[in-house]
Amino acid sequence: MPRPSDVVEAFLHHLAVERGSATNTLRSYTVDLERYVVHLRAVGVDDLAAVREEHVTGFVVVLRTPAEGRPALAASSAARALAAVRGLHRFAARDGLVPADVSRAVTPPALPRRLPRTLSVDEVDQLLAGCPGDDPAALRDRALLEVLYSTGARISEAVGINLDDLDTRARTVLLRGKGGKQRLVPVGRPALAAVEAYVVRARPALSTRGRGSPALLLNARGARLSRQSAFHVLRAAAETAGVARDVSPHTLRHCFATHLLAGGADVRVVQELLGHASVATTQLYTHVTVDTLREVYATSHPRALG
């Protein structure tokens, strides 16, 4: 009788050791699967082989229904939790722990179609100017923002860059994406100039406070800059630069994609640069570009509104 908690433990070990899943992915799966085990226990199921499709569907319903002391999960969060559960059942069926994958037919809740929030090119220039000064922190922060916009890297990928990952002669950087996947992307000259200024004039002073971290971007203690600190840098730069619109950890990544597509880049190329597994994800940005073109047309063409 495979106990749900035991199979969860084996599945998470499989993800960590055999699949090399990212730490953040493992953390999210752990939380979601612990919720699932609690749900199964609440409905009287202590054998994973006894789970039926309605139990999995019921779990999604519970997540989407507010309860005392707990708000309903957003559709995106419930969909993520269902993905973890489906992965668990797929793993159990493949390893012969259960006779069949009962979660296969359960579909996630419909997600609202939200277009990425982007800034104009002028607003990005304004944001990139939001780290004035020549002290080590300012030089590092300027290098961080330039790299984010130049490469389209996620914040986690940017802070994960090591010194050896950057090839200044080839003008490329190696990024480590979700699931340990790597991709080589070009880096623009302004970003390289900002990185060089930081490496030459700031990083040595920061590194003496730590233990020889290989990271490109260091914090005040000489250790690798964290995602949270990088996000604070982004928010502080927006406030300093007077960028009125809200910024998120993905703001410059969204701008990178949108501006490339608006400039005529092929969507498949942008997909590779972003590290998207599916071109459908990248195509969200084409809608942003079309909306922008429509606005320009409406305000510029003499017979647009005729």
C-alpha positions in Angstrom: 0.0 0.0 0.0 1.9 3.1 -1.2 1.3 5.9 1.4 0.8 9.3 -0.3 3.5 10.9 1.9 6.0 8.2 1.1 5.4 8.6 -2.7 5.7 12.3 -2.4 9.1 12.0 -0.7 10.3 9.6 -3.5 8.9 11.9 -6.2 10.7 15.0 -4.8 13.9 13.0 -4.5 13.5 12.0 -8.2 13.0 15.6 -9.2 16.0 16.8 -7.2 18.5 14.0 -8.1 17.4 12.6 -11.5 15.7 15.6 -13.1 17.9 18.3 -11.5 14.9 20.5 -10.8 15.6 24.1 -9.5 15.4 24.8 -5.8 12.4 27.1 -6.2 10.5 24.4 -8.2 11.2 21.8 -5.5 10.1 24.3 -2.8 6.8 25.0 -4.7 6.1 21.3 -5.3 6.8 20.4 -1.7 4.2 23.0 -0.5 1.6 21.9 -3.1 2.1 18.2 -2.5 1.9 18.6 1.3 -1.5 20.3 0.7 -2.5 17.3 -1.4 -1.6 14.8 1.2 -3.6 16.7 3.8 -6.6 16.8 1.4 -6.4 13.0 0.8 -6.2 12.4 4.5 -9.2 14.6 5.0 -11.3 12.6 2.6 -10.2 9.3 4.1 -7.6 8.2 1.5 -4.3 6.8 2.9 -3.4 4.7 -0.1 -2.3 6.4 -3.3 -3.6 3.4 -5.3 -7.1 4.2 -3.9 -7.1 7.7 -5.3 -9.7 8.3 -8.0 -10.1 11.1 -10.5 -12.8 12.8 -8.4 -10.3 13.1 -5.5 -7.9 15.0 -7.7 -10.7 17.2 -9.0 -11.9 17.8 -5.5 -8.5 19.0 -4.5 -8.6 21.7 -7.2 -12.1 22.7 -6.0 -10.8 23.0 -2.4 -7.9 25.2 -3.5 -10.3 27.5 -5.4 -12.8 27.7 -2.5 -12.1 30.1 0.3 -12.2 28.6 3.8 -11.9 29.9 7.3 -8.5 31.5 7.7 -7.5 30.8 4.1 -8.4 32.7 0.9 -9.1 30.9 -2.3 -6.0 30.3 -4.4 -5.7 32.2 -7.7 -6.3 30.1 -10.8 -2.6 30.2 -11.6 -1.6 28.9 -8.2 -4.2 26.2 -8.4 -2.9 25.2 -11.8 0.6 25.0 -10.5 -0.6 22.8 -7.6 -2.4 20.5 -10.0 0.8 20.3 -12.2 2.6 19.0 -9.1 -0.1 16.5 -8.3 -0.2 15.2 -11.9 3.5 14.8 -11.9 3.2 12.8 -8.7 0.6 10.4 -10.2 2.5 10.1 -13.5 5.6 9.2 -11.5 3.7 6.6 -9.4 2.1 5.0 -12.4 5.4 4.8 -14.3 7.2 3.2 -11.4 4.3 0.7 -10.9 3.3 2.0 -7.5 -0.3 2.5 -8.7 -2.2 0.7 -11.5 -2.9 3.9 -13.5 -2.5 7.7 -13.6 -5.9 8.8 -12.5 -5.0 12.5 -12.7 -4.4 12.5 -16.5 -7.9 13.7 -17.4 -8.1 16.4 -14.8 -7.7 19.9 -16.4 -6.4 23.0 -14.6 -8.7 26.0 -14.0 -8.8 28.4 -16.9 -6.3 31.2 -16.5 -7.1 34.8 -17.2 -5.3 36.0 -20.3 -3.0 38.7 -19.0 -0.6 40.5 -21.3 2.9 41.2 -19.9 3.4 44.7 -18.4 6.0 46.6 -20.4 7.7 50.0 -20.6 8.4 52.1 -23.6 12.0 52.4 -24.8 12.2 55.9 -23.3 10.9 54.6 -20.0 13.5 51.8 -20.0 16.3 54.4 -20.7 14.9 56.4 -17.7 14.9 53.3 -15.5 18.5 52.3 -16.5 19.5 55.8 -15.4 18.1 55.2 -11.9 21.4 54.0 -10.4 23.5 57.2 -10.2 26.9 57.4 -8.5 30.2 55.6 -8.7 30.2 53.7 -5.4 30.4 49.9 -5.6 26.7 49.4 -5.0 25.7 51.8 -7.7 28.1 50.3 -10.2 26.8 46.8 -9.4 23.2 47.9 -9.6 23.7 49.6 -13.0 25.4 46.4 -14.3 22.5 44.3 -13.1 19.8 46.4 -14.8 21.8 46.6 -18.0 22.3 42.8 -18.1 18.6 42.2 -17.4 17.5 44.4 -20.3 20.3 43.4 -22.7 19.8 39.6 -22.3 16.1 39.1 -21.3 17.3 37.1 -18.3 15.1 36.3 -15.4 16.3 37.9 -12.2 17.2 34.4 -10.8 19.3 33.8 -14.0 21.0 37.2 -13.7 22.1 36.7 -10.1 23.1 33.2 -11.0 25.7 34.4 -13.5 29.3 33.6 -12.6 32.3 35.5 -13.7 33.4 32.7 -16.0 30.0 32.7 -17.7 30.6 36.0 -19.3 32.7 36.1 -22.6 33.4 39.7 -23.3 35.2 39.0 -26.5 32.3 37.0 -28.0 29.9 39.3 -26.2 27.8 36.4 -24.8 26.8 35.1 -21.4 25.7 31.7 -20.3 22.4 31.7 -18.4 21.0 28.9 -16.3 17.3 28.7 -16.7 14.4 26.6 -15.2 15.2 23.0 -14.6 18.9 23.5 -15.0 18.6 24.3 -18.7 21.4 26.5 -20.1 21.4 28.9 -23.0 24.0 31.2 -24.5 22.7 34.7 -25.3 24.3 37.8 -26.7 25.1 40.9 -24.6 24.9 44.4 -25.9 27.8 46.9 -25.7 26.2 49.2 -23.1 25.6 46.2 -20.8 29.2 45.0 -21.3 30.5 48.5 -20.5 28.5 48.6 -17.3 29.7 45.2 -16.3 33.3 46.0 -17.0 33.1 49.2 -14.9 31.6 47.2 -12.1 34.1 44.3 -12.4 37.1 46.7 -12.5 36.1 49.4 -10.1 33.6 47.7 -7.6 33.7 44.0 -7.5 37.2 43.7 -6.0 36.2 45.8 -3.0 33.0 43.7 -2.5 34.8 40.3 -2.9 37.3 41.1 -0.1 34.4 41.0 2.3 33.4 37.4 1.3 34.9 34.0 0.8 35.8 34.1 -2.9 32.4 33.7 -4.5 32.4 32.9 -8.2 29.3 35.1 -8.7 29.4 38.1 -11.0 27.1 40.2 -8.8 28.0 40.4 -5.1 26.2 41.9 -2.2 27.8 44.0 0.5 29.1 40.9 2.3 30.9 39.6 -0.7 28.4 36.8 -1.3 26.1 36.2 -4.3 23.4 38.8 -4.7 20.0 37.3 -3.9 16.8 37.5 -6.1 15.1 39.6 -3.4 17.9 42.1 -3.3 18.0 42.3 -7.1 14.2 43.0 -7.1 14.8 45.8 -4.5 17.4 47.3 -6.8 14.9 47.3 -9.6 12.2 49.0 -7.5 14.6 51.5 -6.1 15.9 52.4 -9.5 12.3 53.0 -10.8 11.6 55.2 -7.8 14.8 57.2 -8.2 14.3 57.6 -12.0 10.7 58.7 -11.5 9.2 55.8 -13.5 5.6 56.0 -12.5 4.4 52.6 -13.7 4.7 49.6 -11.5 7.7 47.3 -12.1 8.0 43.6 -11.3 10.9 41.1 -11.3 10.1 40.4 -15.0 9.7 44.0 -16.2 12.9 44.3 -18.1 12.5 40.7 -19.5 9.1 41.7 -20.8 10.6 44.9 -22.3 13.4 42.9 -23.9 11.0 40.6 -25.7 8.5 43.3 -26.7 11.1 45.7 -28.0 12.8 42.9 -30.0 9.5 41.9 -31.7 8.6 45.5 -32.4 11.9 45.9 -34.0 11.2 43.0 -36.4 12.8 40.0 -34.6 11.4 36.6 -35.5 9.3 35.1 -32.7 11.3 31.9 -32.8 14.5 33.7 -32.2 13.0 35.6 -29.3 11.7 32.2 -27.9 15.3 30.9 -27.9 16.7 34.0 -26.3 14.1 33.9 -23.5 14.5 30.1 -23.0 10.8 29.4 -23.5 9.9 25.8 -24.0 6.9 26.7 -26.1 6.6 29.4 -28.7 3.0 30.0 -27.4 4.5 31.6 -24.3 6.6 34.0 -26.4 3.6 34.8 -28.7 2.0 36.7 -25.7 4.4 39.5 -26.5 3.2 39.7 -30.1 -0.2 40.7 -28.8 1.5 43.6 -26.9 3.2 44.7 -30.1 0.0 44.5 -32.1 -1.8 46.6 -29.5 1.0 49.2 -29.7 0.9 49.2 -33.5 -2.9 49.7 -33.4 -2.6 52.7 -31.0 0.0 54.3 -33.3 -2.2 53.7 -36.3 -5.3 55.1 -34.6 -3.5 58.3 -33.7 -1.4 58.7 -36.8 -3.4 57.6 -39.9 -5.6 60.4 -41.3 -8.5 58.0 -42.0 -8.0 55.6 -39.1 -11.1 56.8 -37.3 -13.1 57.7 -40.4 
